[in-house]
């Protein structure tokens, strides 16, 4: 819950909610939360635990198959399942709203690389190896694929960004004034995209930080331009050309 930064504006769904501890802890952080489990007795126990914790008004528990659960309204999805179940969930998770956080205990999600990992020693843990727990966080990425164009008056004019994407990992080619520039780093986290680019523009070597948020076919944010001594920041937008 700390990794997913769960708070009062969140709606969390816990798949395989057991005794309800994750749902209850999310509600104690101000979120509303739903837990689903196939075991009716565990669902009953979870509901009683939520009442004892004083968070029954912000929690629900249902007897339901995880694969029949509608995840579309969740801002956070949590689970502690077998890796093969996680892999089956992958296509549905990637269709969630960009920025949705997904947290898994002791299991990756197919070939989707996590954004963050945390390992904790848990001496009382009865499963796994060495009393270790691994918690991983994924942030559903926006669709950044394609060619984007941007007008940067008085600094190169038209810029072109060709972006290939695999999950949140990007490969970016950038051109302006008929010249390829070097992309030193790029990052996509939900809808937030950042690109660090260096190269000659108007005959001078510059460092550029393009940072913005993707909204459909548009990116809006800021461009910071620096030569190592002086820096300036200006608004920046780009539109998807294809």
C-alpha positions, 0 to 999 in steps of 0.5 A, a space after each residue: 500500500 505504501 508502494 502504491 501510495 494508496 490514499 483517500 481518492 483511491 478505489 482498490 480491488 484485492 483479488 483473492 482477498 482472504 481475511 480482508 487485511 489488504 482491503 481493511 488497511 486500504 480503507 484505514 488509509 481513506 480509500 474505498 476497497 473491494 475484496 473478492 474471493 472464491 471461499 464464502 467463509 473467508 468472505 464472511 470472515 473478512 466482512 466481520 474483520 472490517 466491522 471490527 476495524 470500523 471500516 465496513 462503510 468503505 469496504 465490500 467483500 464478494 464471492 467471485 472468480 477473480 477472472 470475472 471481476 470488473 477491474 475498470 473502475 479501480 485505481 489500484 489492483 492488488 493480489 497475492 496469486 500464483 504466477 500463472 494466474 498473474 500472467 492470465 490477468 496481464 491483458 486485462 491489466 494493460 487495458 486499465 486506465 493509464 496511471 492505474 497502479 498494480 501491486 503483486 506479492 511474490 509473483 511477476 506479471 508475465 513478461 511485464 517488467 515492474 516499475 519498482 521492487 521491494 524485498 522484505 525479510 519476513 521470519 514468520 512466513 511459512 511459504 517461499 524460500 528464506 522467509 523473504 517477500 517480494 512486493 512489486 509495483 507496476 503503473 499501467 502505461 499510456 500509449 506513447 507509440 508513433 511519431 510525434 511532432 512539436 513546434 519549438 519556436 526560436 529553438 530548432 523549430 519543428 521537432 520529430 519524435 519517433 517512439 517505439 514502446 514495449 510496456 513502459 520501456 521506450 525507444 526514442 529517435 529525435 530529429 530537428 533541423 535535419 539532424 538526429 539528436 542523442 536520447 540519453 534517457 527516457 521514462 514513461 510512468 502512467 501518463 507521464 513521459 520524460 526524455 533527456 536529449 542532447 545535441 546541436 541546435 542552432 549551431 550550439 550544444 544543448 541539453 534538453 529535458 522534455 517532460 509532459 503528460 500524454 492525453 490521447 494524441 497530445 502531450 503537454 508539459 514543459 521543456 527545460 533547455 540548458 547549456 551547463 551554465 544557463 537554463 530556461 524553461 518553457 511550455 511544450 506540446 506535441 501531437 501524434 502524427 501517426 
